[in-house]
Every structure is written in C-alpha cells, then in structure tokens.
Amino acid sequence: MLSKSCPSCGCPLFEIKGETLCVVCREEEAGVKKNSDPVSPEVPALPGEPVMNTIPSCPALSNSLEETLVALCLRIREEKDPGQVLVLVNAIKSGVEALRLLRQ
C-alpha cells in the first residue's frame, strides 16, 4: 500500500508487481468490461490476499485496515528486536495515513 490516494475515488493506491493501481477503480472497470453491476463487481484474488466477493465501498477497506493496525500494535508489544519494532512502527504510520485518507 502506498501513501498516495486515488484521484478518482480517494482510496489508497497499491503497488503490485511494479504497477501502481487503485483496486477499487480497477475492479469497477473490470465490472464494466464484463457488463456486470459496477457497484458489486467480482474481485479476482491478488497473490497473498483473501478472496472477497465484492468491494462495496471504502468502509470495508477501512475496517480491514483498522484490524491490521491493531494486529501490528500487538506485535510491537512482543517484539524484542529494535529493528523490527522500527519496521512495524513505520508500517503503522503508513497504515494510519492511509486510514486518514480513506475517511476523508
């Protein structure tokens, strides 16, 4: 996940295999190409991601991001390596920024 947001929908941008994209807009475009309902397009699973049937809106992404941030905070409490703590804190910082952008 990047610290930038999509100029069209405001959701966070992701970098996948060197390509920067908005997963929400990408799926809406895929839904239009398939002549399916653009509000609830089918979502192909990206490597390492859970399979979701729809991306209804950014609130679902926001909830998932909140859960991830909580999990990262819990990991920091138990991490003994200062280098790993720094990595986790930076991930939380990026996640909080993305969450802020989602809620705008």
Summary of the structure (lengths in Angstrom):
residues: 104
radius of gyration: 15.3
end to end distance: 17.3
largest distance: 51.7
contacts: 252
relative contact order: 0.15
helix: 51%
strand: 8%
